[in-house]
Amino acid sequence: MSDERVSLLRARIRDVPNFPKDGILFKDITPLLADVEAFRACIELMAERLDGEAVHAVVGIESRGFMFGAALADKLGVGFVPVRKPGKLPAASYRAEYDLEYGSDAVEIHQDALERGDRVVVVDDLIATGGTALATKELVQRCRAEVAAFVFLINLVDLDGVAKLAPSRVIAILDY
Ligand code: AMP
């Protein structure tokens, strides 16, 4: 995409080799968050790419998905629903297990977070293997809602996580 905003975002992502373990090239989005122009451009691009998709809520994945997801929810004029690491949500929750690029984990959602038939946008900073996003889709479906689209700032293309989410719509602002 030859948008100046995309170049700005790319310039505000810092590569940190061997974090959190050897062999991982960590994509650090904190410089982007700290730059008001870049952060705004990022949320604008996400909203534009959704192109009027009618949604009832934004579901953000802990913890970097909260930052982008909450801002996007505000921009779209809908509520925000957190998907959290195990044991963090206070009320009755559903849980889904998944494998990470580094380790394994689970995610949870409040059982009453969504209404039956709701269409939601699931947001995270980055898709690697797609395991976290797929587990989140399972949680949305357990709530009898559906994923209208996934939105990621970064797609690590070689790991092919997007294929795991088929046939859902997947939007990524930056491919690496
Ligand atoms: P995955 O489930 O493999 O798609 O992993 C996605 C989750 O892990 C996201 O919440 C990312 O924030 C995090 N993650 C995985 N790989 C990286 C990476 N190379 N740089 C930054 N975050 C990563």
Backbone and ligand atoms as CSV (ligand in chain L), in Angstrom:
chain,resi,resn,atom,element,x,y,z
A,1,MET,N,N,0.851,-1.192,0.000
A,1,MET,CA,C,0.000,0.000,0.000
A,1,MET,C,C,0.892,1.249,0.000
A,2,SER,N,N,0.658,2.184,-0.925
A,2,SER,CA,C,1.558,3.334,-1.046
A,2,SER,C,C,0.974,4.551,-0.340
A,3,ASP,N,N,0.524,4.353,0.883
A,3,ASP,CA,C,-0.062,5.401,1.688
A,3,ASP,C,C,1.054,5.912,2.612
A,4,GLU,N,N,1.187,7.248,2.714
A,4,GLU,CA,C,2.212,7.824,3.607
A,4,GLU,C,C,2.031,7.378,5.046
A,5,ARG,N,N,0.772,7.180,5.403
A,5,ARG,CA,C,0.493,6.765,6.784
A,5,ARG,C,C,1.086,5.382,7.052
A,6,VAL,N,N,1.040,4.524,6.040
A,6,VAL,CA,C,1.591,3.171,6.198
A,6,VAL,C,C,3.109,3.232,6.419
A,7,SER,N,N,3.775,4.126,5.669
A,7,SER,CA,C,5.225,4.284,5.841
A,7,SER,C,C,5.550,4.804,7.240
A,8,LEU,N,N,4.707,5.718,7.733
A,8,LEU,CA,C,4.918,6.250,9.082
A,8,LEU,C,C,4.814,5.114,10.115
A,9,LEU,N,N,3.807,4.284,9.957
A,9,LEU,CA,C,3.625,3.184,10.916
A,9,LEU,C,C,4.827,2.238,10.883
A,10,ARG,N,N,5.258,1.912,9.670
A,10,ARG,CA,C,6.404,1.012,9.517
A,10,ARG,C,C,7.642,1.581,10.228
A,11,ALA,N,N,7.797,2.903,10.120
A,11,ALA,CA,C,8.953,3.563,10.734
A,11,ALA,C,C,8.864,3.589,12.267
A,12,ARG,N,N,7.674,3.347,12.802
A,12,ARG,CA,C,7.488,3.413,14.256
A,12,ARG,C,C,7.406,2.028,14.896
A,13,ILE,N,N,7.792,1.002,14.153
A,13,ILE,CA,C,7.862,-0.338,14.737
A,13,ILE,C,C,9.323,-0.729,14.873
A,14,ARG,N,N,9.684,-1.099,16.101
A,14,ARG,CA,C,11.092,-1.403,16.391
A,14,ARG,C,C,11.276,-2.917,16.467
A,15,ASP,N,N,12.270,-3.421,15.744
A,15,ASP,CA,C,12.605,-4.847,15.802
A,15,ASP,C,C,13.538,-5.105,16.981
A,16,VAL,N,N,13.165,-6.018,17.850
A,16,VAL,CA,C,14.032,-6.385,18.980
A,16,VAL,C,C,14.385,-7.867,18.842
A,17,PRO,N,N,15.647,-8.158,18.432
A,17,PRO,CA,C,16.041,-9.559,18.240
A,17,PRO,C,C,16.129,-10.313,19.565
A,18,ASN,N,N,15.790,-11.594,19.499
A,18,ASN,CA,C,15.933,-12.510,20.644
A,18,ASN,C,C,15.151,-12.084,21.886
A,19,PHE,N,N,13.961,-11.564,21.685
A,19,PHE,CA,C,13.039,-11.272,22.786
A,19,PHE,C,C,11.682,-11.875,22.460
A,20,PRO,N,N,10.986,-12.516,23.415
A,20,PRO,CA,C,11.418,-12.840,24.778
A,20,PRO,C,C,12.314,-14.058,24.862
A,21,LYS,N,N,12.587,-14.724,23.725
A,21,LYS,CA,C,13.626,-15.756,23.745
A,21,LYS,C,C,14.413,-15.791,22.449
A,22,ASP,N,N,15.519,-16.542,22.493
A,22,ASP,CA,C,16.397,-16.642,21.333
A,22,ASP,C,C,15.621,-17.036,20.080
A,23,GLY,N,N,15.938,-16.372,18.978
A,23,GLY,CA,C,15.342,-16.737,17.698
A,23,GLY,C,C,14.059,-15.979,17.381
A,24,ILE,N,N,13.499,-15.261,18.356
A,24,ILE,CA,C,12.285,-14.478,18.097
A,24,ILE,C,C,12.686,-13.037,17.766
A,25,LEU,N,N,12.166,-12.544,16.647
A,25,LEU,CA,C,12.355,-11.126,16.316
A,25,LEU,C,C,11.079,-10.412,16.764
A,26,PHE,N,N,11.171,-9.756,17.905
A,26,PHE,CA,C,9.986,-9.136,18.503
A,26,PHE,C,C,9.663,-7.812,17.833
A,27,LYS,N,N,8.412,-7.657,17.436
A,27,LYS,CA,C,7.949,-6.404,16.829
A,27,LYS,C,C,7.409,-5.523,17.945
A,28,ASP,N,N,8.168,-4.501,18.306
A,28,ASP,CA,C,7.821,-3.617,19.420
A,28,ASP,C,C,7.014,-2.435,18.899
A,29,ILE,N,N,5.765,-2.353,19.352
A,29,ILE,CA,C,4.875,-1.291,18.862
A,29,ILE,C,C,4.845,-0.071,19.792
A,30,THR,N,N,5.676,-0.059,20.847
A,30,THR,CA,C,5.614,1.079,21.781
A,30,THR,C,C,6.026,2.415,21.135
A,31,PRO,N,N,6.972,2.447,20.178
A,31,PRO,CA,C,7.254,3.747,19.540
A,31,PRO,C,C,6.040,4.283,18.763
A,32,LEU,N,N,5.264,3.387,18.195
A,32,LEU,CA,C,4.056,3.803,17.467
A,32,LEU,C,C,3.026,4.386,18.435
A,33,LEU,N,N,2.838,3.714,19.572
A,33,LEU,CA,C,1.860,4.193,20.565
A,33,LEU,C,C,2.250,5.566,21.102
A,34,ALA,N,N,3.541,5.800,21.202
A,34,ALA,CA,C,4.037,7.044,21.796
A,34,ALA,C,C,3.947,8.231,20.841
A,35,ASP,N,N,3.711,7.951,19.560
A,35,ASP,CA,C,3.644,9.006,18.540
A,35,ASP,C,C,2.171,9.234,18.180
A,36,VAL,N,N,1.638,10.360,18.634
A,36,VAL,CA,C,0.188,10.585,18.478
A,36,VAL,C,C,-0.246,10.520,17.009
A,37,GLU,N,N,0.610,11.042,16.127
A,37,GLU,CA,C,0.265,11.054,14.704
A,37,GLU,C,C,0.206,9.620,14.151
A,38,ALA,N,N,1.176,8.827,14.551
A,38,ALA,CA,C,1.223,7.439,14.071
A,38,ALA,C,C,0.074,6.619,14.655
A,39,PHE,N,N,-0.192,6.797,15.938
A,39,PHE,CA,C,-1.266,6.026,16.576
A,39,PHE,C,C,-2.615,6.381,15.949
A,40,ARG,N,N,-2.841,7.675,15.726
A,40,ARG,CA,C,-4.090,8.103,15.077
A,40,ARG,C,C,-4.199,7.535,13.671
A,41,ALA,N,N,-3.096,7.598,12.932
A,41,ALA,CA,C,-3.089,7.083,11.556
A,41,ALA,C,C,-3.414,5.592,11.551
A,42,CYS,N,N,-2.883,4.897,12.523
A,42,CYS,CA,C,-3.108,3.460,12.624
A,42,CYS,C,C,-4.599,3.147,12.818
A,43,ILE,N,N,-5.230,3.851,13.746
A,43,ILE,CA,C,-6.653,3.606,14.038
A,43,ILE,C,C,-7.511,4.018,12.840
A,44,GLU,N,N,-7.133,5.124,12.199
A,44,GLU,CA,C,-7.839,5.588,10.997
A,44,GLU,C,C,-7.789,4.530,9.894
A,45,LEU,N,N,-6.590,3.999,9.665
A,45,LEU,CA,C,-6.417,2.983,8.622
A,45,LEU,C,C,-7.237,1.734,8.929
A,46,MET,N,N,-7.238,1.325,10.178
A,46,MET,CA,C,-8.027,0.146,10.565
A,46,MET,C,C,-9.508,0.387,10.273
A,47,ALA,N,N,-9.997,1.572,10.661
A,47,ALA,CA,C,-11.413,1.899,10.442
A,47,ALA,C,C,-11.730,1.964,8.949
A,48,GLU,N,N,-10.834,2.579,8.177
A,48,GLU,CA,C,-11.052,2.684,6.719
A,48,GLU,C,C,-11.103,1.312,6.067
A,49,ARG,N,N,-10.184,0.447,6.473
A,49,ARG,CA,C,-10.133,-0.881,5.849
A,49,ARG,C,C,-11.386,-1.688,6.179
A,50,LEU,N,N,-12.040,-1.375,7.296
A,50,LEU,CA,C,-13.282,-2.079,7.631
A,50,LEU,C,C,-14.426,-1.613,6.736
A,51,ASP,N,N,-14.251,-0.416,6.161
A,51,ASP,CA,C,-15.107,0.027,5.082
A,51,ASP,C,C,-16.602,-0.089,5.379
A,52,GLY,N,N,-17.018,0.454,6.523
A,52,GLY,CA,C,-18.444,0.481,6.837
A,52,GLY,C,C,-19.033,-0.840,7.281
A,53,GLU,N,N,-18.214,-1.847,7.494
A,53,GLU,CA,C,-18.690,-3.142,8.012
A,53,GLU,C,C,-19.520,-2.887,9.284
A,54,ALA,N,N,-20.761,-3.358,9.308
A,54,ALA,CA,C,-21.624,-3.110,10.467
A,54,ALA,C,C,-21.254,-4.073,11.583
A,55,VAL,N,N,-20.795,-3.537,12.700
A,55,VAL,CA,C,-20.424,-4.399,13.823
A,55,VAL,C,C,-21.044,-3.895,15.116
A,56,HIS,N,N,-21.213,-4.818,16.063
A,56,HIS,CA,C,-21.833,-4.484,17.348
A,56,HIS,C,C,-20.791,-4.226,18.429
A,57,ALA,N,N,-19.583,-4.737,18.242
A,57,ALA,CA,C,-18.554,-4.574,19.275
A,57,ALA,C,C,-17.179,-4.828,18.691
A,58,VAL,N,N,-16.180,-4.317,19.402
A,58,VAL,CA,C,-14.783,-4.660,19.107
A,58,VAL,C,C,-14.298,-5.543,20.246
A,59,VAL,N,N,-13.702,-6.684,19.891
A,59,VAL,CA,C,-13.137,-7.598,20.873
A,59,VAL,C,C,-11.616,-7.463,20.796
A,60,GLY,N,N,-10.979,-7.057,21.891
A,60,GLY,CA,C,-9.528,-6.861,21.906
A,60,GLY,C,C,-8.853,-7.967,22.697
A,61,ILE,N,N,-7.709,-8.430,22.186
A,61,ILE,CA,C,-6.972,-9.519,22.831
A,61,ILE,C,C,-5.878,-8.946,23.729
A,62,GLU,N,N,-5.854,-9.414,24.997
A,62,GLU,CA,C,-4.851,-8.952,25.972
A,62,GLU,C,C,-3.438,-9.206,25.454
A,63,SER,N,N,-2.493,-8.273,25.647
A,63,SER,CA,C,-2.798,-6.957,26.178
A,63,SER,C,C,-2.642,-5.863,25.121
A,64,ARG,N,N,-1.872,-6.151,24.070
A,64,ARG,CA,C,-1.685,-5.085,23.074
A,64,ARG,C,C,-2.922,-4.881,22.210
A,65,GLY,N,N,-3.769,-5.897,22.150
A,65,GLY,CA,C,-5.037,-5.748,21.435
A,65,GLY,C,C,-5.987,-4.789,22.145
A,66,PHE,N,N,-5.739,-4.561,23.450
A,66,PHE,CA,C,-6.583,-3.611,24.193
A,66,PHE,C,C,-6.343,-2.183,23.701
A,67,MET,N,N,-5.077,-1.875,23.433
A,67,MET,CA,C,-4.722,-0.491,23.075
A,67,MET,C,C,-5.331,-0.123,21.725
A,68,PHE,N,N,-5.121,-0.998,20.757
A,68,PHE,CA,C,-5.653,-0.731,19.410
A,68,PHE,C,C,-7.163,-0.943,19.380
A,69,GLY,N,N,-7.621,-1.970,20.072
A,69,GLY,CA,C,-9.045,-2.309,20.055
A,69,GLY,C,C,-9.912,-1.249,20.708
A,70,ALA,N,N,-9.463,-0.721,21.842
A,70,ALA,CA,C,-10.271,0.281,22.547
A,70,ALA,C,C,-10.375,1.563,21.715
A,71,ALA,N,N,-9.262,1.957,21.110
A,71,ALA,CA,C,-9.281,3.168,20.278
A,71,ALA,C,C,-10.147,2.952,19.034
A,72,LEU,N,N,-10.060,1.757,18.456
A,72,LEU,CA,C,-10.872,1.458,17.266
A,72,LEU,C,C,-12.370,1.418,17.621
A,73,ALA,N,N,-12.701,0.857,18.783
A,73,ALA,CA,C,-14.107,0.800,19.220
A,73,ALA,C,C,-14.664,2.215,19.330
A,74,ASP,N,N,-13.871,3.102,19.905
A,74,ASP,CA,C,-14.305,4.498,20.042
A,74,ASP,C,C,-14.548,5.108,18.659
A,75,LYS,N,N,-13.616,4.854,17.756
A,75,LYS,CA,C,-13.724,5.395,16.388
A,75,LYS,C,C,-14.965,4.854,15.674
A,76,LEU,N,N,-15.279,3.583,15.893
A,76,LEU,CA,C,-16.425,2.958,15.219
A,76,LEU,C,C,-17.742,3.249,15.946
A,77,GLY,N,N,-17.637,3.776,17.176
A,77,GLY,CA,C,-18.842,4.084,17.951
A,77,GLY,C,C,-19.531,2.852,18.504
A,78,VAL,N,N,-18.732,1.849,18.883
A,78,VAL,CA,C,-19.297,0.629,19.494
A,78,VAL,C,C,-18.530,0.321,20.789
A,79,GLY,N,N,-19.043,-0.625,21.542
A,79,GLY,CA,C,-18.414,-0.992,22.807
A,79,GLY,C,C,-17.182,-1.856,22.609
A,80,PHE,N,N,-16.437,-2.029,23.691
A,80,PHE,CA,C,-15.202,-2.816,23.679
A,80,PHE,C,C,-15.337,-3.998,24.634
A,81,VAL,N,N,-14.930,-5.166,24.169
A,81,VAL,CA,C,-14.973,-6.389,24.978
A,81,VAL,C,C,-13.560,-6.960,25.096
A,82,PRO,N,N,-13.052,-7.125,26.325
A,82,PRO,CA,C,-11.706,-7.682,26.488
A,82,PRO,C,C,-11.701,-9.216,26.474
A,83,VAL,N,N,-10.736,-9.776,25.752
A,83,VAL,CA,C,-10.422,-11.205,25.855
A,83,VAL,C,C,-9.128,-11.270,26.647
A,84,ARG,N,N,-9.165,-11.992,27.802
A,84,ARG,CA,C,-8.052,-11.911,28.747
A,84,ARG,C,C,-7.353,-13.235,28.975
A,85,LYS,N,N,-6.160,-13.149,29.523
A,85,LYS,CA,C,-5.413,-14.329,29.952
A,85,LYS,C,C,-6.187,-14.990,31.099
A,86,PRO,N,N,-5.967,-16.288,31.337
A,86,PRO,CA,C,-6.774,-17.014,32.324
A,86,PRO,C,C,-6.728,-16.406,33.722
A,87,GLY,N,N,-7.892,-16.436,34.375
A,87,GLY,CA,C,-7.979,-16.035,35.777
A,87,GLY,C,C,-8.092,-14.543,36.028
A,88,LYS,N,N,-8.196,-13.748,34.969
A,88,LYS,CA,C,-8.247,-12.285,35.146
A,88,LYS,C,C,-9.678,-11.751,35.171
A,89,LEU,N,N,-10.581,-12.432,34.478
A,89,LEU,CA,C,-11.951,-11.915,34.393
A,89,LEU,C,C,-12.737,-12.335,35.638
A,90,PRO,N,N,-13.477,-11.403,36.237
A,90,PRO,CA,C,-14.128,-11.688,37.516
A,90,PRO,C,C,-15.410,-12.523,37.428
A,91,ALA,N,N,-16.170,-12.418,36.343
A,91,ALA,CA,C,-17.473,-13.106,36.265
A,91,ALA,C,C,-17.336,-14.405,35.462
A,92,ALA,N,N,-18.449,-15.145,35.344
A,92,ALA,CA,C,-18.433,-16.444,34.638
A,92,ALA,C,C,-17.875,-16.272,33.224
A,93,SER,N,N,-16.902,-17.132,32.868
A,93,SER,CA,C,-16.178,-16.970,31.600
A,93,SER,C,C,-16.097,-18.274,30.823
A,94,TYR,N,N,-15.893,-18.155,29.517
A,94,TYR,CA,C,-15.517,-19.291,28.668
A,94,TYR,C,C,-14.009,-19.236,28.490
A,95,ARG,N,N,-13.392,-20.436,28.298
A,95,ARG,CA,C,-11.941,-20.506,28.103
A,95,ARG,C,C,-11.618,-21.286,26.828
A,96,ALA,N,N,-10.610,-20.846,26.085
A,96,ALA,CA,C,-10.105,-21.608,24.929
A,96,ALA,C,C,-8.583,-21.672,25.007
A,97,GLU,N,N,-8.033,-22.884,24.804
A,97,GLU,CA,C,-6.575,-23.088,24.853
A,97,GLU,C,C,-5.986,-22.892,23.455
A,98,TYR,N,N,-4.718,-22.505,23.401
A,98,TYR,CA,C,-4.061,-22.336,22.096
A,98,TYR,C,C,-2.551,-22.425,22.229
A,99,ASP,N,N,-1.865,-22.635,21.096
A,99,ASP,CA,C,-0.398,-22.642,21.052
A,99,ASP,C,C,0.095,-21.294,20.573
A,100,LEU,N,N,1.170,-20.832,21.175
A,100,LEU,CA,C,1.812,-19.558,20.804
A,100,LEU,C,C,3.039,-19.807,19.938
A,101,GLU,N,N,3.566,-18.736,19.337
A,101,GLU,CA,C,4.866,-18.835,18.666
A,101,GLU,C,C,5.912,-19.209,19.722
A,102,TYR,N,N,5.725,-18.712,20.939
A,102,TYR,CA,C,6.616,-19.088,22.044
A,102,TYR,C,C,5.776,-19.550,23.241
A,103,GLY,N,N,5.546,-20.859,23.346
A,103,GLY,CA,C,4.818,-21.445,24.475
A,103,GLY,C,C,3.357,-21.742,24.179
A,104,SER,N,N,2.580,-21.985,25.223
A,104,SER,CA,C,1.149,-22.204,25.030
A,104,SER,C,C,0.394,-21.467,26.128
A,105,ASP,N,N,-0.874,-21.191,25.863
A,105,ASP,CA,C,-1.640,-20.356,26.783
A,105,ASP,C,C,-3.130,-20.580,26.576
A,106,ALA,N,N,-3.931,-19.759,27.225
A,106,ALA,CA,C,-5.381,-19.816,27.044
A,106,ALA,C,C,-5.916,-18.399,27.109
A,107,VAL,N,N,-7.119,-18.235,26.578
A,107,VAL,CA,C,-7.778,-16.929,26.653
A,107,VAL,C,C,-9.198,-17.133,27.163
A,108,GLU,N,N,-9.751,-16.083,27.737
A,108,GLU,CA,C,-11.096,-16.163,28.308
A,108,GLU,C,C,-11.927,-14.936,27.925
A,109,ILE,N,N,-13.244,-15.160,27.918
A,109,ILE,CA,C,-14.191,-14.058,27.676
A,109,ILE,C,C,-15.348,-14.214,28.660
A,110,HIS,N,N,-15.916,-13.128,29.097
A,110,HIS,CA,C,-17.120,-13.211,29.937
A,110,HIS,C,C,-18.258,-13.825,29.127
A,111,GLN,N,N,-18.986,-14.729,29.762
A,111,GLN,CA,C,-20.064,-15.426,29.055
A,111,GLN,C,C,-21.159,-14.476,28.578
A,112,ASP,N,N,-21.324,-13.339,29.278
A,112,ASP,CA,C,-22.383,-12.400,28.888
A,112,ASP,C,C,-21.830,-11.170,28.143
A,113,ALA,N,N,-20.602,-11.310,27.618
A,113,ALA,CA,C,-19.954,-10.142,26.991
A,113,ALA,C,C,-20.601,-9.754,25.666
A,114,LEU,N,N,-21.170,-10.745,24.973
A,114,LEU,CA,C,-21.764,-10.489,23.652
A,114,LEU,C,C,-23.185,-11.029,23.619
A,115,GLU,N,N,-23.995,-10.449,22.729
A,115,GLU,CA,C,-25.366,-10.935,22.519
A,115,GLU,C,C,-25.344,-11.958,21.401
A,116,ARG,N,N,-26.252,-12.920,21.477
A,116,ARG,CA,C,-26.405,-13.889,20.401
A,116,ARG,C,C,-26.608,-13.143,19.079
A,117,GLY,N,N,-25.865,-13.539,18.045
A,117,GLY,CA,C,-26.024,-12.923,16.724
A,117,GLY,C,C,-25.183,-11.665,16.508
A,118,ASP,N,N,-24.510,-11.191,17.546
A,118,ASP,CA,C,-23.645,-10.017,17.375
A,118,ASP,C,C,-22.562,-10.299,16.340
A,119,ARG,N,N,-22.218,-9.266,15.561
A,119,ARG,CA,C,-21.076,-9.343,14.639
A,119,ARG,C,C,-19.975,-8.472,15.226
A,120,VAL,N,N,-18.792,-9.048,15.382
A,120,VAL,CA,C,-17.723,-8.316,16.066
A,120,VAL,C,C,-16.458,-8.242,15.221
A,121,VAL,N,N,-15.628,-7.250,15.565
A,121,VAL,CA,C,-14.288,-7.153,14.997
A,121,VAL,C,C,-13.310,-7.574,16.093
A,122,VAL,N,N,-12.441,-8.519,15.788
A,122,VAL,CA,C,-11.419,-8.969,16.743
A,122,VAL,C,C,-10.103,-8.265,16.405
A,123,VAL,N,N,-9.490,-7.635,17.414
A,123,VAL,CA,C,-8.292,-6.829,17.176
A,123,VAL,C,C,-7.103,-7.317,18.011
A,124,ASP,N,N,-5.950,-7.405,17.367
A,124,ASP,CA,C,-4.694,-7.611,18.093
A,124,ASP,C,C,-3.595,-6.844,17.370
A,125,ASP,N,N,-2.452,-6.684,18.039
A,125,ASP,CA,C,-1.366,-5.931,17.398
A,125,ASP,C,C,-0.751,-6.730,16.264
A,126,LEU,N,N,-0.684,-8.067,16.436
A,126,LEU,CA,C,0.114,-8.863,15.502
A,126,LEU,C,C,-0.450,-10.268,15.375
A,127,ILE,N,N,-0.424,-10.809,14.153
A,127,ILE,CA,C,-0.740,-12.222,13.969
A,127,ILE,C,C,0.535,-12.946,13.546
A,128,ALA,N,N,0.851,-13.998,14.323
A,128,ALA,CA,C,2.024,-14.828,14.011
A,128,ALA,C,C,1.486,-16.167,13.498
A,129,THR,N,N,1.353,-17.164,14.389
A,129,THR,CA,C,0.803,-18.463,13.949
A,129,THR,C,C,-0.719,-18.435,13.811
A,130,GLY,N,N,-1.347,-17.437,14.416
A,130,GLY,CA,C,-2.807,-17.348,14.349
A,130,GLY,C,C,-3.513,-18.088,15.478
A,131,GLY,N,N,-2.747,-18.732,16.343
A,131,GLY,CA,C,-3.344,-19.518,17.430
A,131,GLY,C,C,-4.196,-18.685,18.382
A,132,THR,N,N,-3.691,-17.531,18.763
A,132,THR,CA,C,-4.424,-16.674,19.704
A,132,THR,C,C,-5.727,-16.183,19.076
A,133,ALA,N,N,-5.631,-15.784,17.818
A,133,ALA,CA,C,-6.806,-15.259,17.123
A,133,ALA,C,C,-7.850,-16.364,16.918
A,134,LEU,N,N,-7.384,-17.565,16.581
A,134,LEU,CA,C,-8.313,-18.674,16.375
A,134,LEU,C,C,-9.036,-19.027,17.679
A,135,ALA,N,N,-8.302,-19.025,18.793
A,135,ALA,CA,C,-8.913,-19.304,20.101
A,135,ALA,C,C,-9.940,-18.217,20.434
A,136,THR,N,N,-9.643,-16.991,20.042
A,136,THR,CA,C,-10.571,-15.880,20.300
A,136,THR,C,C,-11.847,-16.041,19.459
A,137,LYS,N,N,-11.674,-16.518,18.237
A,137,LYS,CA,C,-12.841,-16.775,17.376
A,137,LYS,C,C,-13.746,-17.833,18.030
A,138,GLU,N,N,-13.096,-18.860,18.607
A,138,GLU,CA,C,-13.841,-19.912,19.303
A,138,GLU,C,C,-14.656,-19.305,20.458
A,139,LEU,N,N,-14.035,-18.372,21.191
A,139,LEU,CA,C,-14.732,-17.731,22.320
A,139,LEU,C,C,-15.933,-16.917,21.831
A,140,VAL,N,N,-15.747,-16.184,20.740
A,140,VAL,CA,C,-16.838,-15.379,20.174
A,140,VAL,C,C,-17.991,-16.308,19.780
A,141,GLN,N,N,-17.645,-17.446,19.180
A,141,GLN,CA,C,-18.668,-18.393,18.747
A,141,GLN,C,C,-19.371,-19.056,19.934
A,142,ARG,N,N,-18.606,-19.308,21.024
A,142,ARG,CA,C,-19.237,-19.858,22.232
A,142,ARG,C,C,-20.291,-18.890,22.750
A,143,CYS,N,N,-20.079,-17.587,22.552
A,143,CYS,CA,C,-21.059,-16.561,22.954
A,143,CYS,C,C,-22.196,-16.455,21.933
A,144,ARG,N,N,-22.167,-17.301,20.914
A,144,ARG,CA,C,-23.163,-17.319,19.822
A,144,ARG,C,C,-23.145,-16.038,19.003
A,145,ALA,N,N,-21.993,-15.420,18.996
A,145,ALA,CA,C,-21.794,-14.250,18.143
A,145,ALA,C,C,-20.889,-14.685,16.995
A,146,GLU,N,N,-20.620,-13.774,16.041
A,146,GLU,CA,C,-19.728,-14.149,14.936
A,146,GLU,C,C,-18.686,-13.078,14.667
A,147,VAL,N,N,-17.554,-13.523,14.092
A,147,VAL,CA,C,-16.477,-12.595,13.757
A,147,VAL,C,C,-16.725,-12.039,12.354
A,148,ALA,N,N,-16.976,-10.721,12.278
A,148,ALA,CA,C,-17.153,-10.082,10.960
A,148,ALA,C,C,-15.784,-9.902,10.305
A,149,ALA,N,N,-14.781,-9.600,11.113
A,149,ALA,CA,C,-13.417,-9.420,10.585
A,149,ALA,C,C,-12.412,-9.438,11.718
A,150,PHE,N,N,-11.188,-9.858,11.374
A,150,PHE,CA,C,-10.040,-9.698,12.266
A,150,PHE,C,C,-9.258,-8.505,11.762
A,151,VAL,N,N,-8.747,-7.697,12.684
A,151,VAL,CA,C,-7.885,-6.577,12.299
A,151,VAL,C,C,-6.576,-6.662,13.088
A,152,PHE,N,N,-5.470,-6.704,12.349
A,152,PHE,CA,C,-4.141,-6.711,12.975
A,152,PHE,C,C,-3.340,-5.555,12.421
A,153,LEU,N,N,-2.479,-4.993,13.246
A,153,LEU,CA,C,-1.543,-4.016,12.721
A,153,LEU,C,C,-0.502,-4.746,11.855
A,154,ILE,N,N,0.009,-5.868,12.373
A,154,ILE,CA,C,1.122,-6.576,11.719
A,154,ILE,C,C,0.761,-8.026,11.415
A,155,ASN,N,N,1.089,-8.469,10.215
A,155,ASN,CA,C,0.960,-9.877,9.843
A,155,ASN,C,C,2.353,-10.431,9.524
A,156,LEU,N,N,2.791,-11.436,10.289
A,156,LEU,CA,C,4.057,-12.113,9.978
A,156,LEU,C,C,3.732,-13.178,8.935
A,157,VAL,N,N,3.865,-12.792,7.683
A,157,VAL,CA,C,3.324,-13.550,6.550
A,157,VAL,C,C,3.832,-14.995,6.487
A,158,ASP,N,N,5.130,-15.187,6.771
A,158,ASP,CA,C,5.725,-16.526,6.633
A,158,ASP,C,C,5.088,-17.567,7.546
A,159,LEU,N,N,4.519,-17.117,8.646
A,159,LEU,CA,C,3.922,-18.070,9.599
A,159,LEU,C,C,2.510,-18.486,9.183
A,160,ASP,N,N,1.958,-17.785,8.191
A,160,ASP,CA,C,0.690,-18.162,7.576
A,160,ASP,C,C,-0.485,-18.294,8.552
A,161,GLY,N,N,-0.491,-17.453,9.578
A,161,GLY,CA,C,-1.591,-17.481,10.546
A,161,GLY,C,C,-2.937,-17.157,9.918
A,162,VAL,N,N,-2.932,-16.318,8.892
A,162,VAL,CA,C,-4.177,-15.882,8.254
A,162,VAL,C,C,-4.960,-17.088,7.716
A,163,ALA,N,N,-4.236,-18.092,7.207
A,163,ALA,CA,C,-4.897,-19.283,6.644
A,163,ALA,C,C,-5.719,-20.006,7.713
A,164,LYS,N,N,-5.221,-19.964,8.965
A,164,LYS,CA,C,-5.920,-20.628,10.071
A,164,LYS,C,C,-7.298,-20.019,10.341
A,165,LEU,N,N,-7.454,-18.759,9.970
A,165,LEU,CA,C,-8.687,-18.042,10.302
A,165,LEU,C,C,-9.747,-18.137,9.207
A,166,ALA,N,N,-9.394,-18.776,8.091
A,166,ALA,CA,C,-10.345,-18.916,6.978
A,166,ALA,C,C,-11.613,-19.598,7.471
A,167,PRO,N,N,-12.776,-19.211,6.977
A,167,PRO,CA,C,-13.017,-18.235,5.919
A,167,PRO,C,C,-13.246,-16.812,6.425
A,168,SER,N,N,-12.838,-16.504,7.655
A,168,SER,CA,C,-13.078,-15.150,8.176
A,168,SER,C,C,-12.275,-14.114,7.392
A,169,ARG,N,N,-12.818,-12.910,7.353
A,169,ARG,CA,C,-12.125,-11.794,6.728
A,169,ARG,C,C,-10.975,-11.348,7.626
A,170,VAL,N,N,-9.797,-11.155,7.053
A,170,VAL,CA,C,-8.630,-10.732,7.838
A,170,VAL,C,C,-8.020,-9.483,7.207
A,171,ILE,N,N,-7.886,-8.445,8.028
A,171,ILE,CA,C,-7.276,-7.192,7.579
A,171,ILE,C,C,-5.965,-7.023,8.340
A,172,ALA,N,N,-4.878,-6.781,7.620
A,172,ALA,CA,C,-3.601,-6.469,8.276
A,172,ALA,C,C,-3.057,-5.211,7.619
A,173,ILE,N,N,-2.615,-4.263,8.445
A,173,ILE,CA,C,-2.142,-2.990,7.902
A,173,ILE,C,C,-0.732,-3.151,7.339
A,174,LEU,N,N,0.123,-3.926,8.031
A,174,LEU,CA,C,1.511,-4.108,7.585
A,174,LEU,C,C,1.847,-5.586,7.469
A,175,ASP,N,N,2.372,-5.983,6.330
A,175,ASP,CA,C,2.877,-7.354,6.153
A,175,ASP,C,C,4.387,-7.362,6.347
A,176,TYR,N,N,4.885,-8.359,7.077
A,176,TYR,CA,C,6.341,-8.534,7.216
A,176,TYR,C,C,6.696,-9.948,6.791
L,1,AMP,P1,P,0.061,-16.129,17.479
L,1,AMP,O1,O,-0.968,-16.746,18.378
L,1,AMP,O2,O,1.178,-17.064,17.173
L,1,AMP,O3,O,-0.559,-15.536,16.239
L,1,AMP,O4,O,0.751,-14.971,18.299
L,1,AMP,C1,C,0.157,-13.723,18.378
L,1,AMP,C2,C,0.349,-13.098,19.734
L,1,AMP,O5,O,1.678,-13.210,20.204
L,1,AMP,C3,C,0.032,-11.624,19.635
L,1,AMP,O6,O,-0.708,-11.236,20.780
L,1,AMP,C4,C,1.378,-10.950,19.570
L,1,AMP,O7,O,1.352,-9.773,20.302
L,1,AMP,C5,C,2.357,-11.964,20.153
L,1,AMP,N1,N,3.530,-12.172,19.272
L,1,AMP,C6,C,3.852,-13.313,18.614
L,1,AMP,N2,N,4.968,-13.189,17.914
L,1,AMP,C7,C,5.396,-11.925,18.085
L,1,AMP,C8,C,6.499,-11.164,17.597
L,1,AMP,N3,N,7.401,-11.687,16.759
L,1,AMP,N4,N,6.584,-9.871,17.978
L,1,AMP,C9,C,5.674,-9.327,18.809
L,1,AMP,N5,N,4.632,-9.989,19.319
L,1,AMP,C10,C,4.471,-11.271,18.971
